[in-house]
Amino acid sequence: MALRSKKLTQAAKGQQCSVQIMGVCNFNPETVVLAHLPSSRHGLSRKGSDHIACFACSDCHDRIDGRVLYDWQPGEKERYMYEALCETLERLVDMELITVKGAKFV
């Protein structure tokens, strides 16, 4: 079962790309969507959960999903995805779209 949230997917509108692949990113907030990242809960015809995703411009999203070929170096794709996931989660917390019961900022 995957988590679905319209608020999370809609939050991507107008955001800066959190992937920013060097030489690829178009830096156009109008093309940014919530891009689902590979996880144990995704598969053929099944997207991962909305919280395992990042804000990605159309060009970075195409490279991550493999729709456009890119000459990834070993570990490079995973590093971009991890950093983008962390950045996106931080933004979603700042937007108060992801919260943790009882947690507080110190």
N, C-alpha and C positions, 0 to 999 in steps of 0.2 A: 504494500500500500504506500502510495506517495502523498506527501503533503502538498496541497494546492491552495494558493492564496492570490486572489485578484489584487489585493493591496500590494503584495510583493512584486507581482509582475508589472503593475501600473507604476510602481515607484521608480522603475528604470527610465521612464519617459523624461527626457531632458537632462539626464545625468551624464557625467563624463565617463568615458570608457575606463573601466578598472583593469583591463588587460594590458592595453598599450604595447602591443608587440612592435619592437623597433623596426622601422621601415615599412610597416604594414598599417598601423592604426590611422584611421582617417580623422580622429579627434572631433567628430561631428556628433554632438549630443542628439541630433534629430534621428540618428540611425541606431541609437543605443536601445537594446532590449535586455531582458533578463535571460541570460544564456545558461541553460542547464549543463552541469558538468558531469562527467562520468562518475558513477557511484555503484555500489553493490545492488541498488534497487532499480537500476535502469537496464534496459535491454532492447531487443528488437521491438519497435513500435511502442516503446514505453519510456517516457522521459523520467528522469530522476525527480526528486522533491524540489520544490521551489526555494527551499533554504540552502540547497546544495547547488548554487548558481552564482553568477556574477553579472555585473553590468558590462555589456560588451557591445562595441560598435559593430556595424555590419561586416567590416573587413576582418577584424580580429575574430569575430564569431565564426565566419567562414573558415578560417584557418584552424581554429580549435575543433570544429565539427568535421573537418576534412573535406568540405565541399570545394575548397581551393587548396591545391598542394602547396606545401611549405617545407623547406629543408630544415627540419628541426634537428638541433644538436642533441646528443643524449641528455635526458633530464630537463631540457629546456622547456618543452611544452608543459610538463608537470610543474615546473617552477612558476611559469606564467599563470597557470590555473590556480595554484595554491595562493600566490600573492594576490591575485584578483579576487579569490574567494574571501580572503582575510579583509581586504579593503572594502569589499561589498558588505560583508557582515558588520564591519565597523560603521559604515554609513547607515545601514538599516537600523542599527542600535541607536545611532544619533537621531534618526528620523522617528524613533520610538515605535517602529514597526516590528522589531524583535525585542522582547523584554524577558527578564528572568525574575520569577517571583522571589521577593525578598532581597534581591541584589541591590547594591547601591554603588555609586561612583565614589572613589576615595582619592 
